[in-house]
Amino acid sequence: MPDFHRSMKESLRAPEQGADTVVWLSVSEAAVKNPSGRFYQDRKMVSAHLPLAWTRCSALEEQKLVSLLEDMAKTFQPH
């Protein structure tokens, strides 16, 4: 995606910056204290929908996804 990189290179993060919140959540109490399935950016919970994006989902769609992910996670649980 050379055109994308050329136009966005000043706004893109280094790999370390991009990984910061994921690593922070893996060791932070915030991951335990806050509801699961939330979107984090720069160590803060933010909206899962981009301000100008047209993505939306219903509560039923969210619940279906959560159920699917919970079922998938069970396959990784020790018996």
N, C-alpha and C positions, 0 to 999 in steps of 0.2 A: 504494500500500500504506500508506494513512494509519494504520491500526491498528498495523502493524508498526513504522512510524517512531515513532509516539507511545510505544510500549512500549520501544523499543530506542534512542531518540535519545541517551541518555546513554552508550551503549556503542559507537555508530557512530563511525567515523573520518572525519576530513576527507579530501577528495580527495588532498591532499598526503601525508597519512599513509598512505593506501591505496596510493599509487603508489611510496612509498619503496623497498620491497623489490624491486619490478620494475625500477626505475631502477638500484638498487644492483647487482642481478644482471647488468644489461646492461653494466656497466663493471667489474665485480669479477672478480678471479681465481677466486673461489669457484665461479663458473659453469663455469669450465674444469676446475678441480680435482675437483669433485664429480660423481657420476653424473648423467646427463641424466634428465629425467622426474620429478625429486623435487619435493616441495611445500615452499615456503618461506613463513615468516611471521616478521615482525620480524627479517629478515636471518638467520634460522636455519632449517635443514632440520628439518621436522616430519613427523609421520605424515600420509599422504594421506587417512586415514580419521578422521572425527570420533569422539571417544571414545564417544559414545552413539548414533552412527548405525549403521545395520545394513548399510552398504555394505561389500562385500568383493568382491574379484575374484581369480580364479585366475591362476597364472603364465602359463597359456596365453592367457587374456584380455588380460593385460598385454602379452604378446609380440605378439598380434594388433594391439593398439592401436599399439604402437611401430612395427611394420612398416607399418601404414597411414600413420602420421605421416611415416615416412621416405620412403615413396613419394610422398606429397603434397609433401614438402620438395624432392624432386628436380625438381619442375616449376618451382621458383624458382631452381635452380642455373644459373649461366651455362654455356653449352655450349661 
